[in-house]
Amino acid sequence: MLDDPDDIHPLFHGAPRTTEFRKLRKRLVRETREAIDRYAMIDRTGPRARWLVCMSGGKDSYTLLAVLTELQWRGLLPVDILACNLDQGQPGFPATVLPEFLQRMGVPHRIEYRDTYSIVVDKVPQGRTYCALCSRLRRANLYRIAREEGCTAVVLGHHRDDILETFFLNLFHGGKIATMPPKLLNDEGDLLVLRPLAHVAEADCDRFARAMSYPIIPCDLCGSQDGLQRQAIKAMLDGWEAKIPGRRAKMFSALCQVRPSHMPDPALWDFAGLTPSGAPETAGEAGPEIPRLR
């Protein structure tokens, strides 16, 4: 059904008709469906859910909206979608780009203005990165909007590479094994945080958004800062991928196959409960006597 050029959602109008793009589009849809099913993002037994799909104007959020809307339009995603952009008051932010785009595409949306930019630059010391505080303020406002709109989930555009980068950031700088989960319950317990692009490569988001000529809005707030640790991690992963193509996919596969019994964390595995059950029964003659250790 993805091959019919006339059977398409408005978000895909003008899409290239090349074989390469059709394969890309199918892969994005397939991998998003896999993540939604694998991490049980939809409760099919309860009432119809309403998702707040967060739009930053970057390539990832455009890809997220397009794929989710495509799935919904084809009856494969039984949820209501409300796109939301939080205008954080950054100088020079093109405030009309997303409203005009969403209106033209016929996507239900809400645009919210909150000047968190001034708070961030005031509170963060000179030379420190803005990301942590900016993210907390943005998340708090998105939770508020979700509650006001009757949404059951806040849906973010983090992809596979974001998850890998966060894993290495926690490993190298946080001293812990942790990353972004595809599905999370907020601290208050009333909202889910979902990442349906968890299986999708960043390169595919970039290729898709470029091919569709979506109006990309750069993040000038954090993008203006050099030396971010995430940038260093991304460069490291890029180097590994260049030397051994497919390494990112292999590492992500490893994150999805954790063996608690093979990790040195007693909170994950009951090591104290591991005791031998006794000497094994042997058949036939006994072997040579094993010398005792002195």
TORDREN-129228 format. One line per field, with one value per residue (C-alpha): x, y, z. Coordinates in steps of 0.25 Angstrom, whole numbers. Layout:
% residues N
c1: [X:...]
c2: [Y:...]
c3: [Z:...]
//
This chain:
% residues 294
c1: [0:12:15:2:7:-8:-11:-3:-4:-2:11:16:12:23:31:42:37:50:52:62:52:41:50:54:40:36:48:43:29:33:43:34:23:33:36:22:18:31:30:15:13:-2:-12:-22:-31:-34:-40:-34:-21:-18:-3:4:15:26:31:44:45:57:58:55:42:37:40:33:20:20:22:12:2:4:1:-11:-17:-15:-23:-10:-9:-22:-18:-22:-10:-8:5:11:22:28:34:44:47:60:65:62:53:44:31:22:29:23:9:8:14:4:-8:-4:-3:-16:-10:-17:-7:-4:7:11:20:28:41:50:62:63:63:74:84:81:83:94:108:117:124:114:105:90:84:81:73:67:62:56:48:43:39:31:23:21:15:6:1:-2:-10:-18:-21:-25:-13:-8:6:17:23:38:46:58:64:74:86:81:79:93:99:92:97:111:109:104:116:127:122:111:117:105:99:86:80:67:56:46:35:35:25:27:29:15:10:0:7:15:28:29:40:34:47:55:59:61:75:78:83:70:63:72:71:56:54:64:56:43:49:43:46:56:58:72:74:82:82:90:95:103:111:124:130:117:120:109:116:129:121:115:128:133:122:123:138:134:123:133:143:132:119:107:114:103:93:101:102:87:84:93:85:73:79:84:87:85:92:105:105:113:101:94:82:79:83:82:97:95:85:94:99:102:92:102:112:107:104:115:114:124:138:143:154:167:167:168:179:175:180:190]
c2: [0:9:8:15:29:34:27:36:45:60:60:51:60:63:51:46:34:27:13:17:27:16:7:18:21:6:4:16:11:-3:1:10:0:-10:-1:3:-12:-17:-7:-7:7:5:0:-7:-11:3:15:22:29:44:46:60:59:69:77:85:87:78:66:56:62:64:49:45:53:48:33:34:41:31:20:26:30:15:10:4:14:15:28:43:52:66:72:83:93:100:113:116:130:128:140:139:127:127:126:125:113:102:107:110:96:89:97:94:79:79:74:77:85:95:105:110:122:121:129:119:124:136:127:117:128:135:123:115:120:125:114:103:96:100:86:80:92:95:81:81:94:89:76:82:91:79:71:83:84:69:70:82:75:62:54:41:42:52:46:50:49:42:32:20:29:38:25:20:34:35:21:25:39:31:21:31:43:38:25:16:7:15:21:27:17:15:16:23:27:41:43:47:34:41:42:33:38:30:29:22:25:16:7:17:22:37:36:31:43:52:46:46:60:65:57:63:78:80:94:90:100:99:99:112:111:99:98:111:104:97:85:78:64:59:64:57:44:46:48:35:27:33:29:14:14:18:8:-3:-1:-6:-4:5:-5:-16:-8:-4:-19:-22:-11:-19:-32:-30:-42:-38:-50:-46:-32:-29:-22:-30:-21:-28:-42:-50:-54:-58:-68:-75:-88:-102:-112:-123:-132:-137:-152:-159:-172:-182:-183:-170:-163:-159:-153:-137:-132:-123:-108:-105]
c3: [0:1:-13:-19:-21:-20:-7:2:14:11:19:8:-4:-13:-8:-18:-26:-26:-21:-11:-5:-5:3:13:15:17:27:35:36:39:50:57:57:63:74:77:78:85:96:97:95:91:101:92:103:109:103:91:95:91:88:90:78:81:70:71:56:54:45:55:60:45:43:55:52:37:41:52:44:33:42:48:34:30:43:48:60:68:75:73:70:75:70:79:78:90:86:97:93:86:79:64:65:53:60:48:41:49:50:35:32:42:37:22:25:33:45:59:67:78:78:92:96:108:110:116:109:118:130:124:121:134:143:135:139:128:120:125:115:115:111:125:130:116:115:129:127:113:119:130:121:111:123:127:112:111:124:119:106:112:106:112:106:102:90:86:74:80:71:72:72:83:91:88:91:104:108:106:113:125:124:123:131:140:144:142:131:127:115:109:111:99:109:122:133:138:153:156:149:140:127:118:111:98:87:75:67:77:66:55:51:51:37:32:39:32:18:20:24:13:3:7:8:21:27:37:49:56:71:72:87:89:75:78:89:85:93:97:102:94:81:86:87:74:67:74:69:55:55:59:49:38:41:43:37:45:58:63:60:67:79:80:78:91:99:96:100:114:123:138:142:135:140:154:160:172:171:157:161:174:175:190:185:176:183:178:180:184:177:163:162:153:146:145:151:158:151:157:171:170:179:190:189:200]
//
